[in-house]
Structures are given as C-alpha cells and as structure tokens.
Amino acid sequence: MTLPSRLIRPLLLAMGTAVLLGACTPTIRLQVDPIQIYAKLDADVRVRLDQELRDLLTENPNLF
C-alpha cells in the first residue's frame, strides 16, 4: 500500500514538526543565596525575661 503523493509532504512536515517540538524541553534554574542571621543575646535580656517570668508566676501560681 502506497500513500498518495499529496499526503506525503504534509505527513513529513507534521513528523518533522513533532520531532522539533519534542526536542524542546524547558529548563528552570533557581539560585538561592544563603541567608545570614546574626543573633546576640545580652545578659540584660535574660534578666528581663527572668523578671517577667517571676511576675507571671506570682500572678498565676497554678500556671505550671
């Protein structure tokens, strides 16, 4: 069985287009820069937290 000559050209064009489109694959590149966090706890912060905790415990003795 042979194809008519009027169908061969569109068929080859469709096959070529399919091959070319199949070769195109999207590429996604993601670059994430590292985040630097500097934290400094001061003794003053600890004293204030301790005082707040003491106040909270005196107001609510059944908290813990």
N, CA, C and O atoms as CSV, one atom per row, in Angstrom:
chain,resi,resn,atom,element,x,y,z
A,1,MET,N,N,0.847,-1.172,0.000
A,1,MET,CA,C,0.000,0.000,0.000
A,1,MET,C,C,0.898,1.242,0.000
A,1,MET,O,O,1.796,1.375,0.831
A,2,THR,N,N,0.644,2.116,-0.917
A,2,THR,CA,C,1.418,3.351,-1.011
A,2,THR,C,C,0.495,4.525,-0.752
A,2,THR,O,O,-0.699,4.486,-1.048
A,3,LEU,N,N,1.083,5.567,-0.194
A,3,LEU,CA,C,0.321,6.787,0.071
A,3,LEU,C,C,0.296,7.647,-1.175
A,3,LEU,O,O,1.256,7.669,-1.945
A,4,PRO,N,N,-0.789,8.344,-1.367
A,4,PRO,CA,C,-0.816,9.285,-2.493
A,4,PRO,C,C,0.216,10.384,-2.268
A,4,PRO,O,O,0.505,10.752,-1.129
A,5,SER,N,N,0.756,10.892,-3.338
A,5,SER,CA,C,1.830,11.876,-3.247
A,5,SER,C,C,1.359,13.166,-2.586
A,5,SER,O,O,2.185,13.900,-2.042
A,6,ARG,N,N,0.071,13.469,-2.612
A,6,ARG,CA,C,-0.419,14.696,-1.975
A,6,ARG,C,C,-0.449,14.589,-0.447
A,6,ARG,O,O,-0.559,15.608,0.235
A,7,LEU,N,N,-0.352,13.365,0.101
A,7,LEU,CA,C,-0.343,13.175,1.548
A,7,LEU,C,C,1.069,13.048,2.122
A,7,LEU,O,O,1.267,13.228,3.323
A,8,ILE,N,N,2.040,12.741,1.278
A,8,ILE,CA,C,3.400,12.507,1.771
A,8,ILE,C,C,4.018,13.788,2.325
A,8,ILE,O,O,4.621,13.766,3.397
A,9,ARG,N,N,3.877,14.886,1.619
A,9,ARG,CA,C,4.501,16.140,2.050
A,9,ARG,C,C,3.928,16.640,3.391
A,9,ARG,O,O,4.711,16.952,4.288
A,10,PRO,N,N,2.591,16.728,3.567
A,10,PRO,CA,C,2.066,17.153,4.874
A,10,PRO,C,C,2.432,16.182,6.003
A,10,PRO,O,O,2.651,16.599,7.141
A,11,LEU,N,N,2.497,14.892,5.681
A,11,LEU,CA,C,2.860,13.899,6.682
A,11,LEU,C,C,4.305,14.090,7.126
A,11,LEU,O,O,4.598,14.042,8.321
A,12,LEU,N,N,5.205,14.305,6.182
A,12,LEU,CA,C,6.603,14.559,6.532
A,12,LEU,C,C,6.750,15.865,7.311
A,12,LEU,O,O,7.543,15.940,8.249
A,13,LEU,N,N,6.008,16.869,6.936
A,13,LEU,CA,C,6.045,18.147,7.643
A,13,LEU,C,C,5.553,17.984,9.077
A,13,LEU,O,O,6.151,18.536,10.001
A,14,ALA,N,N,4.483,17.243,9.272
A,14,ALA,CA,C,3.946,17.008,10.614
A,14,ALA,C,C,4.935,16.203,11.454
A,14,ALA,O,O,5.119,16.498,12.635
A,15,MET,N,N,5.570,15.199,10.869
A,15,MET,CA,C,6.540,14.389,11.601
A,15,MET,C,C,7.767,15.228,11.964
A,15,MET,O,O,8.291,15.095,13.070
A,16,GLY,N,N,8.226,16.075,11.071
A,16,GLY,CA,C,9.364,16.946,11.350
A,16,GLY,C,C,9.049,17.935,12.451
A,16,GLY,O,O,9.875,18.183,13.329
A,17,THR,N,N,7.852,18.502,12.404
A,17,THR,CA,C,7.432,19.450,13.437
A,17,THR,C,C,7.358,18.754,14.795
A,17,THR,O,O,7.769,19.322,15.807
A,18,ALA,N,N,6.836,17.531,14.820
A,18,ALA,CA,C,6.732,16.781,16.074
A,18,ALA,C,C,8.115,16.489,16.647
A,18,ALA,O,O,8.314,16.568,17.860
A,19,VAL,N,N,9.060,16.157,15.792
A,19,VAL,CA,C,10.424,15.876,16.251
A,19,VAL,C,C,11.065,17.138,16.809
A,19,VAL,O,O,11.709,17.092,17.857
A,20,LEU,N,N,10.897,18.264,16.122
A,20,LEU,CA,C,11.491,19.519,16.588
A,20,LEU,C,C,10.873,19.987,17.895
A,20,LEU,O,O,11.588,20.442,18.788
A,21,LEU,N,N,9.558,19.881,18.022
A,21,LEU,CA,C,8.900,20.309,19.257
A,21,LEU,C,C,9.208,19.365,20.412
A,21,LEU,O,O,9.261,19.792,21.565
A,22,GLY,N,N,9.409,18.107,20.115
A,22,GLY,CA,C,9.755,17.144,21.153
A,22,GLY,C,C,11.148,17.366,21.697
A,22,GLY,O,O,11.436,16.990,22.833
A,23,ALA,N,N,12.013,17.969,20.910
A,23,ALA,CA,C,13.382,18.220,21.348
A,23,ALA,C,C,13.469,19.445,22.252
A,23,ALA,O,O,14.467,19.614,22.953
A,24,CYS,N,N,12.468,20.287,22.253
A,24,CYS,CA,C,12.476,21.495,23.082
A,24,CYS,C,C,11.969,21.154,24.477
A,24,CYS,O,O,10.793,20.836,24.657
A,25,THR,N,N,12.848,21.220,25.450
A,25,THR,CA,C,12.437,20.983,26.828
A,25,THR,C,C,12.767,22.223,27.639
A,25,THR,O,O,13.868,22.762,27.522
A,26,PRO,N,N,11.841,22.679,28.452
A,26,PRO,CA,C,12.111,23.874,29.253
A,26,PRO,C,C,13.132,23.581,30.346
A,26,PRO,O,O,13.141,22.496,30.928
A,27,THR,N,N,13.976,24.545,30.612
A,27,THR,CA,C,14.982,24.424,31.659
A,27,THR,C,C,14.740,25.522,32.685
A,27,THR,O,O,14.651,26.702,32.346
A,28,ILE,N,N,14.635,25.114,33.939
A,28,ILE,CA,C,14.416,26.076,35.017
A,28,ILE,C,C,15.628,26.009,35.934
A,28,ILE,O,O,15.981,24.947,36.447
A,29,ARG,N,N,16.254,27.151,36.130
A,29,ARG,CA,C,17.395,27.229,37.037
A,29,ARG,C,C,17.042,28.186,38.164
A,29,ARG,O,O,16.584,29.306,37.937
A,30,LEU,N,N,17.265,27.724,39.362
A,30,LEU,CA,C,16.932,28.512,40.542
A,30,LEU,C,C,18.176,28.651,41.399
A,30,LEU,O,O,18.804,27.660,41.773
A,31,GLN,N,N,18.520,29.880,41.701
A,31,GLN,CA,C,19.683,30.129,42.552
A,31,GLN,C,C,19.196,30.818,43.820
A,31,GLN,O,O,18.566,31.875,43.771
A,32,VAL,N,N,19.500,30.199,44.953
A,32,VAL,CA,C,19.089,30.747,46.239
A,32,VAL,C,C,20.342,31.151,46.999
A,32,VAL,O,O,21.229,30.330,47.231
A,33,ASP,N,N,20.409,32.396,47.376
A,33,ASP,CA,C,21.544,32.879,48.147
A,33,ASP,C,C,21.342,32.529,49.617
A,33,ASP,O,O,20.218,32.586,50.116
A,34,PRO,N,N,22.412,32.170,50.312
A,34,PRO,CA,C,22.269,31.839,51.739
A,34,PRO,C,C,21.900,33.078,52.553
A,34,PRO,O,O,22.319,34.196,52.251
A,35,ILE,N,N,21.115,32.843,53.578
A,35,ILE,CA,C,20.682,33.924,54.464
A,35,ILE,C,C,21.536,33.852,55.725
A,35,ILE,O,O,21.661,32.798,56.347
A,36,GLN,N,N,22.108,34.969,56.083
A,36,GLN,CA,C,22.919,35.014,57.294
A,36,GLN,C,C,22.144,35.773,58.374
A,36,GLN,O,O,21.695,36.901,58.173
A,37,ILE,N,N,22.008,35.122,59.507
A,37,ILE,CA,C,21.298,35.730,60.625
A,37,ILE,C,C,22.272,35.835,61.792
A,37,ILE,O,O,22.850,34.842,62.234
A,38,TYR,N,N,22.435,37.036,62.270
A,38,TYR,CA,C,23.299,37.269,63.419
A,38,TYR,C,C,22.412,37.569,64.626
A,38,TYR,O,O,21.618,38.509,64.606
A,39,ALA,N,N,22.555,36.773,65.659
A,39,ALA,CA,C,21.763,36.977,66.869
A,39,ALA,C,C,22.710,37.110,68.052
A,39,ALA,O,O,23.650,36.330,68.211
A,40,LYS,N,N,22.449,38.086,68.853
A,40,LYS,CA,C,23.273,38.305,70.036
A,40,LYS,C,C,22.335,38.459,71.226
A,40,LYS,O,O,21.537,39.394,71.290
A,41,LEU,N,N,22.445,37.535,72.159
A,41,LEU,CA,C,21.644,37.622,73.368
A,41,LEU,C,C,22.485,38.287,74.443
A,41,LEU,O,O,23.621,37.900,74.716
A,42,ASP,N,N,21.910,39.252,75.009
A,42,ASP,CA,C,22.610,40.017,76.039
A,42,ASP,C,C,22.144,39.544,77.408
A,42,ASP,O,O,21.030,39.037,77.539
A,43,ALA,N,N,22.966,39.698,78.414
A,43,ALA,CA,C,22.604,39.302,79.776
A,43,ALA,C,C,21.406,40.112,80.265
A,43,ALA,O,O,20.612,39.625,81.069
A,44,ASP,N,N,21.276,41.341,79.784
A,44,ASP,CA,C,20.164,42.193,80.171
A,44,ASP,C,C,18.833,41.596,79.706
A,44,ASP,O,O,17.830,41.683,80.414
A,45,VAL,N,N,18.829,41.000,78.537
A,45,VAL,CA,C,17.608,40.371,78.016
A,45,VAL,C,C,17.211,39.206,78.909
A,45,VAL,O,O,16.032,39.035,79.219
A,46,ARG,N,N,18.180,38.408,79.324
A,46,ARG,CA,C,17.886,37.267,80.192
A,46,ARG,C,C,17.345,37.723,81.540
A,46,ARG,O,O,16.436,37.094,82.082
A,47,VAL,N,N,17.882,38.793,82.082
A,47,VAL,CA,C,17.405,39.302,83.372
A,47,VAL,C,C,15.974,39.797,83.237
A,47,VAL,O,O,15.145,39.550,84.114
A,48,ARG,N,N,15.677,40.492,82.145
A,48,ARG,CA,C,14.305,40.984,81.948
A,48,ARG,C,C,13.333,39.825,81.775
A,48,ARG,O,O,12.225,39.861,82.310
A,49,LEU,N,N,13.739,38.800,81.034
A,49,LEU,CA,C,12.862,37.645,80.868
A,49,LEU,C,C,12.641,36.921,82.189
A,49,LEU,O,O,11.530,36.485,82.492
A,50,ASP,N,N,13.711,36.798,82.974
A,50,ASP,CA,C,13.559,36.157,84.282
A,50,ASP,C,C,12.595,36.946,85.168
A,50,ASP,O,O,11.772,36.351,85.864
A,51,GLN,N,N,12.686,38.250,85.152
A,51,GLN,CA,C,11.812,39.090,85.957
A,51,GLN,C,C,10.365,38.963,85.473
A,51,GLN,O,O,9.441,38.878,86.281
A,52,GLU,N,N,10.176,38.952,84.161
A,52,GLU,CA,C,8.812,38.801,83.620
A,52,GLU,C,C,8.240,37.440,83.999
A,52,GLU,O,O,7.056,37.330,84.320
A,53,LEU,N,N,9.066,36.414,83.964
A,53,LEU,CA,C,8.604,35.083,84.337
A,53,LEU,C,C,8.230,35.028,85.816
A,53,LEU,O,O,7.216,34.431,86.176
A,54,ARG,N,N,9.030,35.637,86.660
A,54,ARG,CA,C,8.708,35.693,88.100
A,54,ARG,C,C,7.383,36.421,88.328
A,54,ARG,O,O,6.549,35.971,89.114
A,55,ASP,N,N,7.193,37.543,87.638
A,55,ASP,CA,C,5.939,38.296,87.789
A,55,ASP,C,C,4.750,37.461,87.332
A,55,ASP,O,O,3.696,37.464,87.968
A,56,LEU,N,N,4.929,36.751,86.231
A,56,LEU,CA,C,3.850,35.919,85.709
A,56,LEU,C,C,3.508,34.798,86.683
A,56,LEU,O,O,2.334,34.488,86.883
A,57,LEU,N,N,4.519,34.189,87.288
A,57,LEU,CA,C,4.279,33.108,88.234
A,57,LEU,C,C,3.629,33.607,89.521
A,57,LEU,O,O,2.834,32.889,90.127
A,58,THR,N,N,3.952,34.819,89.944
A,58,THR,CA,C,3.306,35.339,91.147
A,58,THR,C,C,1.846,35.674,90.867
A,58,THR,O,O,0.999,35.532,91.749
A,59,GLU,N,N,1.544,36.115,89.655
A,59,GLU,CA,C,0.145,36.403,89.295
A,59,GLU,C,C,-0.660,35.127,89.083
A,59,GLU,O,O,-1.847,35.085,89.406
A,60,ASN,N,N,-0.022,34.081,88.540
A,60,ASN,CA,C,-0.700,32.801,88.246
A,60,ASN,C,C,0.101,31.654,88.847
A,60,ASN,O,O,0.886,31.030,88.131
A,61,PRO,N,N,-0.061,31.353,90.118
A,61,PRO,CA,C,0.756,30.308,90.745
A,61,PRO,C,C,0.450,28.910,90.210
A,61,PRO,O,O,1.294,28.024,90.347
A,62,ASN,N,N,-0.686,28.677,89.623
A,62,ASN,CA,C,-1.064,27.341,89.115
A,62,ASN,C,C,-0.742,27.198,87.630
A,62,ASN,O,O,-1.270,26.307,86.966
A,63,LEU,N,N,0.111,28.059,87.109
A,63,LEU,CA,C,0.416,28.036,85.683
A,63,LEU,C,C,1.161,26.762,85.285
A,63,LEU,O,O,0.892,26.193,84.227
A,64,PHE,N,N,2.095,26.311,86.126
A,64,PHE,CA,C,2.857,25.115,85.795
A,64,PHE,C,C,2.475,23.992,86.711
A,64,PHE,O,O,3.011,22.890,86.593
